Amino acid sequence: MIQHMENLKDQQKTNKISNCINMLEAKDVLCGGQDDAQIWSLLKNLLGSFEMLTNRLLQEEKKTLLQVSIQLY
């Protein structure tokens, strides 16, 4: 159950990243690169989501490595 919730959160973060990328691409096409403040705001949100997802995946990797090393000993 916990793993399912974590996977769901990861999927939501991945969707948020994808949505930000799509919005950036659309803004670039529609605005011709004119609206820098909004683009920077979207980039900041994108980076924050990517950072949270990366940190979560790194924590999972550490847990997995710890479990493997415990099993080896």
CNS distance restraints for C-alpha pairs under 8 A (distance, minus, plus):
assign (resid   1 and name CA) (resid   5 and name CA) 6.34 0.50 0.50
assign (resid   2 and name CA) (resid   6 and name CA) 6.24 0.50 0.50
assign (resid   3 and name CA) (resid   7 and name CA) 6.08 0.50 0.50
assign (resid   4 and name CA) (resid   8 and name CA) 6.14 0.50 0.50
assign (resid   5 and name CA) (resid   9 and name CA) 6.20 0.50 0.50
assign (resid   6 and name CA) (resid  10 and name CA) 6.15 0.50 0.50
assign (resid   7 and name CA) (resid  11 and name CA) 6.14 0.50 0.50
assign (resid   8 and name CA) (resid  12 and name CA) 6.20 0.50 0.50
assign (resid   9 and name CA) (resid  13 and name CA) 6.22 0.50 0.50
assign (resid  10 and name CA) (resid  14 and name CA) 6.10 0.50 0.50
assign (resid  10 and name CA) (resid  53 and name CA) 6.36 0.50 0.50
assign (resid  11 and name CA) (resid  15 and name CA) 6.05 0.50 0.50
assign (resid  12 and name CA) (resid  16 and name CA) 6.14 0.50 0.50
assign (resid  13 and name CA) (resid  17 and name CA) 6.23 0.50 0.50
assign (resid  13 and name CA) (resid  49 and name CA) 5.97 0.50 0.50
assign (resid  13 and name CA) (resid  50 and name CA) 7.48 0.50 0.50
assign (resid  13 and name CA) (resid  52 and name CA) 7.97 0.50 0.50
assign (resid  13 and name CA) (resid  53 and name CA) 6.48 0.50 0.50
assign (resid  14 and name CA) (resid  18 and name CA) 6.20 0.50 0.50
assign (resid  14 and name CA) (resid  49 and name CA) 7.84 0.50 0.50
assign (resid  14 and name CA) (resid  50 and name CA) 7.80 0.50 0.50
assign (resid  14 and name CA) (resid  53 and name CA) 7.61 0.50 0.50
assign (resid  15 and name CA) (resid  19 and name CA) 6.02 0.50 0.50
assign (resid  16 and name CA) (resid  20 and name CA) 6.14 0.50 0.50
assign (resid  16 and name CA) (resid  46 and name CA) 7.56 0.50 0.50
assign (resid  16 and name CA) (resid  49 and name CA) 7.09 0.50 0.50
assign (resid  17 and name CA) (resid  21 and name CA) 6.27 0.50 0.50
assign (resid  17 and name CA) (resid  46 and name CA) 5.46 0.50 0.50
assign (resid  17 and name CA) (resid  49 and name CA) 6.32 0.50 0.50
assign (resid  17 and name CA) (resid  50 and name CA) 6.72 0.50 0.50
assign (resid  18 and name CA) (resid  22 and name CA) 6.20 0.50 0.50
assign (resid  19 and name CA) (resid  23 and name CA) 6.10 0.50 0.50
assign (resid  20 and name CA) (resid  24 and name CA) 6.09 0.50 0.50
assign (resid  20 and name CA) (resid  42 and name CA) 6.18 0.50 0.50
assign (resid  20 and name CA) (resid  43 and name CA) 7.53 0.50 0.50
assign (resid  20 and name CA) (resid  45 and name CA) 7.57 0.50 0.50
assign (resid  20 and name CA) (resid  46 and name CA) 5.97 0.50 0.50
assign (resid  21 and name CA) (resid  25 and name CA) 6.20 0.50 0.50
assign (resid  21 and name CA) (resid  46 and name CA) 7.57 0.50 0.50
assign (resid  22 and name CA) (resid  26 and name CA) 6.13 0.50 0.50
assign (resid  23 and name CA) (resid  27 and name CA) 6.00 0.50 0.50
assign (resid  23 and name CA) (resid  42 and name CA) 7.93 0.50 0.50
assign (resid  24 and name CA) (resid  28 and name CA) 6.07 0.50 0.50
assign (resid  24 and name CA) (resid  39 and name CA) 6.36 0.50 0.50
assign (resid  24 and name CA) (resid  42 and name CA) 6.99 0.50 0.50
assign (resid  24 and name CA) (resid  43 and name CA) 7.96 0.50 0.50
assign (resid  25 and name CA) (resid  29 and name CA) 6.32 0.50 0.50
assign (resid  26 and name CA) (resid  30 and name CA) 5.99 0.50 0.50
assign (resid  27 and name CA) (resid  31 and name CA) 5.48 0.50 0.50
assign (resid  27 and name CA) (resid  32 and name CA) 7.43 0.50 0.50
assign (resid  27 and name CA) (resid  33 and name CA) 7.19 0.50 0.50
assign (resid  27 and name CA) (resid  35 and name CA) 7.80 0.50 0.50
assign (resid  27 and name CA) (resid  39 and name CA) 7.59 0.50 0.50
assign (resid  28 and name CA) (resid  32 and name CA) 5.17 0.50 0.50
assign (resid  28 and name CA) (resid  33 and name CA) 4.83 0.50 0.50
assign (resid  28 and name CA) (resid  34 and name CA) 7.81 0.50 0.50
assign (resid  29 and name CA) (resid  33 and name CA) 7.37 0.50 0.50
assign (resid  31 and name CA) (resid  35 and name CA) 6.48 0.50 0.50
assign (resid  35 and name CA) (resid  39 and name CA) 6.41 0.50 0.50
assign (resid  36 and name CA) (resid  40 and name CA) 6.03 0.50 0.50
assign (resid  37 and name CA) (resid  41 and name CA) 6.22 0.50 0.50
assign (resid  38 and name CA) (resid  42 and name CA) 6.19 0.50 0.50
assign (resid  39 and name CA) (resid  43 and name CA) 6.11 0.50 0.50
assign (resid  40 and name CA) (resid  44 and name CA) 6.09 0.50 0.50
assign (resid  41 and name CA) (resid  45 and name CA) 6.35 0.50 0.50
assign (resid  42 and name CA) (resid  46 and name CA) 6.03 0.50 0.50
assign (resid  43 and name CA) (resid  47 and name CA) 6.03 0.50 0.50
assign (resid  44 and name CA) (resid  48 and name CA) 6.17 0.50 0.50
assign (resid  45 and name CA) (resid  49 and name CA) 6.19 0.50 0.50
assign (resid  46 and name CA) (resid  50 and name CA) 6.10 0.50 0.50
assign (resid  47 and name CA) (resid  51 and name CA) 5.95 0.50 0.50
assign (resid  48 and name CA) (resid  52 and name CA) 6.23 0.50 0.50
assign (resid  49 and name CA) (resid  53 and name CA) 6.20 0.50 0.50
assign (resid  50 and name CA) (resid  54 and name CA) 6.02 0.50 0.50
assign (resid  51 and name CA) (resid  55 and name CA) 6.06 0.50 0.50
assign (resid  52 and name CA) (resid  56 and name CA) 6.16 0.50 0.50
assign (resid  53 and name CA) (resid  57 and name CA) 6.18 0.50 0.50
assign (resid  54 and name CA) (resid  58 and name CA) 6.10 0.50 0.50
assign (resid  55 and name CA) (resid  59 and name CA) 6.20 0.50 0.50
assign (resid  56 and name CA) (resid  60 and name CA) 6.35 0.50 0.50
assign (resid  57 and name CA) (resid  61 and name CA) 6.19 0.50 0.50
assign (resid  58 and name CA) (resid  62 and name CA) 6.21 0.50 0.50
assign (resid  59 and name CA) (resid  63 and name CA) 6.22 0.50 0.50
assign (resid  60 and name CA) (resid  64 and name CA) 6.14 0.50 0.50
assign (resid  61 and name CA) (resid  65 and name CA) 6.16 0.50 0.50
assign (resid  62 and name CA) (resid  66 and name CA) 6.05 0.50 0.50
assign (resid  63 and name CA) (resid  67 and name CA) 6.12 0.50 0.50
assign (resid  64 and name CA) (resid  68 and name CA) 6.21 0.50 0.50
assign (resid  65 and name CA) (resid  69 and name CA) 6.15 0.50 0.50
assign (resid  66 and name CA) (resid  70 and name CA) 6.07 0.50 0.50
assign (resid  67 and name CA) (resid  71 and name CA) 6.15 0.50 0.50
assign (resid  68 and name CA) (resid  72 and name CA) 6.21 0.50 0.50
assign (resid  69 and name CA) (resid  73 and name CA) 6.43 0.50 0.50
